[in-house]
């Protein structure tokens, strides 16, 4: 039957894998993760885990890892440039990035730039779709992306080195060393990824017939990190996580005669954590200090710049009590003090206090209920009462049903409140109600997750012209989003042949309630897939990404067209005892001309060689 | 088996949705001639590279949008349209963020070249002595690198530059001299520079009022509309009232200043027409006699019934008043055409939908 043939060939061609994605949190006993409750307390929502073997097979920016392996939509202003997301049809500041359990979205603009993160710096990256403000605070509306460093308490001495070299003089060095015993665990590393990024725009010429290329697009991202854990007693652990990051980027020109500008983003993130359990009690203390800074150079040849900086102190206590064998209660107190200052606003300090209560009832092996409340008090705005209510029921080995209802929010940023001129100190947080139903089907080696959701967001903050020259943010828009996420995973072995595939598809409607129009830069369709095949020490991977057309804020261009991109990779492990893998990737194999943001073209076919050593 | 059906359905639907959108071609044919009408420069969104030009014929019977692209489909006009200057057969379209000037035949819109180097944050253009003069801010954050670029019109190149005070904006030619209003760029100016086109030097500087926004020249007198400092200036500056300043061009001396006493009144878009003076405040149009000694307190008419929230561009031509409305600054702007006198000032005659942020009217006849 031809339809079936067609579908099957599409299946083989497009789909892909990520074997590691499910059930990858193995052996938790000897691993300390800073975010202990992410998996155990959120069974009513779906969490996708990308572990180090997936991270190793992808390009190093967090943008590329997530774009090709999750249903999150990316808006990238040219390769390596500013990169923001839309998750379940929400805005860039409605997805929270959680670094080792701490929300690290910018206090200045509310969002995260995914090209400032380097994926191999982390042991795993998890994607939790749906509301999470009760646990993770502001911005956890569309979903959360969790960057995790895991500390292992066993005797080991392990080095992990990855070297990349590719087209446009793209150079990457990513190194991690893990040294640990049963009492101490240390992970130290650095990464540096840079590129001249002067790629041609495929098939595009100036009016004089000169090949157009990406000018002024060079970038360089450097990260240093050190994570240390100490087991004071078998049931008491002290951990410290630290990361500093610098991203130095020129901004690609949209036409050849534009002024050349650049941005430097710097971050430092430090977290000290103490966790102890005793009989029915658990205590967890967290103390974090985060800074972020941007510098904008209007002219790359001059040293003067505009800047904005924030410094945040976060203190958190979490007391847990096992009321019944089946019922765990947690009470959480949280304090955040953020100071922001910069060229475009004065010196402002914001304090937020929060109280949260969470309950997890493990009714029986099959049925888990989750309930949480959170209320914040802030010096700057009225905060809504947040809740989350969910249930997961495993009917049989074939079917697991998940239901979750939550209220979430996104607080006004320093830019929204204090920008000179226009900042509006009277803003309210954006808030949303959300309901989702998830179905997880497992059959033999297949796993299919299908989630449908509905979300109402109100008080969306939007900068609008008050008169000809003065713009100010207001809580004006209301948005309804609904859609579905489908994820299929399959892997199998036939003798020495291993095949794995993973495919995900997101259908997203995100409608402005007043205009009834789909939000700009939200595609109705996104599909991506990975297939990998390995035989003994040889492995081949094929990635496919389809992004549907999006409307954009330009009457002249109206939309960014749909595009599809394929990447092909081949790897060979030369090592016997240790890993010594050589890999070659052909990116944008079919040399497509595409852009994810209007006027910001992406590269055509290009190549990357990697060497990965684990010893 | 149910499960595999489900899988296949999912994949099939994914495939189905890989539907294609058509290229959004502009199917309009060039009109051939764009004279006897007005060219409207639409600024476009900053960073969107979507500046455009619209045309409306004098009899309002014909209108076409995006005419630069219709005539020159292989050329992108650029980012942030700022000004158009006519000289002989040519129209010079100044693109602020693209740091360039696209040159077209003013009647056919056919491209005749471009100037891509020597401009930095170009603003407005004027012509004198067979040369072009373009005001430039340089880097916005630098107060000392502002200049007027001198254009060799036959070579289509910047031939030299004349350093001037910060934030040069509008530029007007009169008897071989150029008058440059220093609106102030990223800060707030209060001067007009005089440039001699024979020597390309600044020969005089005239202090007018805060934020000189627009200028007109008639009978040896330079009229300058000063908006005054806006409400959001930071100390030590304070908000100041708009005023009209008249300068005797023979002596470069300020002869008359007529000001509002209310510091929140900020005027713009000065136009001289016959024996009358017109300007705008927010969404209102004001009219006074050229000999008046005080500014009118009530407007001639308001555009608020058309929903205009701040008149973005303004012109008077052949007994009609043209108002450009930027709307929400991201969707198509509107052009409203009102009667100047008959049946009465402010009677709405025509409405046109144009490009994003209609920034200026250039009458081509």
HADDOCK unambig.tbl for C-alpha pairs under 7 A between the chains (distance, minus, plus):
assign (segid A and resid 7 and name CA) (segid B and resid 8 and name CA) 6.89 0.50 0.50
assign (segid A and resid 7 and name CA) (segid B and resid 12 and name CA) 6.34 0.50 0.50
assign (segid A and resid 207 and name CA) (segid B and resid 74 and name CA) 5.86 0.50 0.50
assign (segid A and resid 207 and name CA) (segid B and resid 75 and name CA) 5.55 0.50 0.50
assign (segid A and resid 255 and name CA) (segid B and resid 98 and name CA) 6.63 0.50 0.50
assign (segid A and resid 257 and name CA) (segid B and resid 98 and name CA) 5.50 0.50 0.50
assign (segid A and resid 257 and name CA) (segid B and resid 99 and name CA) 5.72 0.50 0.50
assign (segid A and resid 257 and name CA) (segid B and resid 100 and name CA) 6.68 0.50 0.50
assign (segid A and resid 257 and name CA) (segid B and resid 116 and name CA) 5.95 0.50 0.50
assign (segid A and resid 258 and name CA) (segid B and resid 97 and name CA) 6.27 0.50 0.50
assign (segid A and resid 258 and name CA) (segid B and resid 98 and name CA) 4.62 0.50 0.50
assign (segid A and resid 258 and name CA) (segid B and resid 99 and name CA) 5.85 0.50 0.50
assign (segid A and resid 298 and name CA) (segid B and resid 139 and name CA) 6.95 0.50 0.50
assign (segid A and resid 421 and name CA) (segid B and resid 232 and name CA) 6.31 0.50 0.50
assign (segid A and resid 465 and name CA) (segid B and resid 328 and name CA) 6.79 0.50 0.50
assign (segid A and resid 467 and name CA) (segid B and resid 309 and name CA) 6.13 0.50 0.50
assign (segid A and resid 467 and name CA) (segid B and resid 310 and name CA) 5.46 0.50 0.50
assign (segid A and resid 468 and name CA) (segid B and resid 310 and name CA) 5.15 0.50 0.50
assign (segid A and resid 468 and name CA) (segid B and resid 312 and name CA) 6.49 0.50 0.50
assign (segid A and resid 505 and name CA) (segid B and resid 14 and name CA) 6.82 0.50 0.50
assign (segid A and resid 525 and name CA) (segid B and resid 17 and name CA) 6.97 0.50 0.50
assign (segid A and resid 553 and name CA) (segid B and resid 330 and name CA) 5.88 0.50 0.50
assign (segid A and resid 554 and name CA) (segid B and resid 45 and name CA) 6.99 0.50 0.50
assign (segid A and resid 554 and name CA) (segid B and resid 48 and name CA) 6.73 0.50 0.50
assign (segid A and resid 554 and name CA) (segid B and resid 50 and name CA) 7.00 0.50 0.50
assign (segid A and resid 554 and name CA) (segid B and resid 330 and name CA) 6.50 0.50 0.50
assign (segid A and resid 555 and name CA) (segid B and resid 331 and name CA) 5.97 0.50 0.50
assign (segid A and resid 555 and name CA) (segid B and resid 332 and name CA) 6.31 0.50 0.50
assign (segid A and resid 555 and name CA) (segid B and resid 356 and name CA) 6.72 0.50 0.50
assign (segid A and resid 556 and name CA) (segid B and resid 50 and name CA) 6.04 0.50 0.50
assign (segid A and resid 561 and name CA) (segid B and resid 21 and name CA) 6.78 0.50 0.50
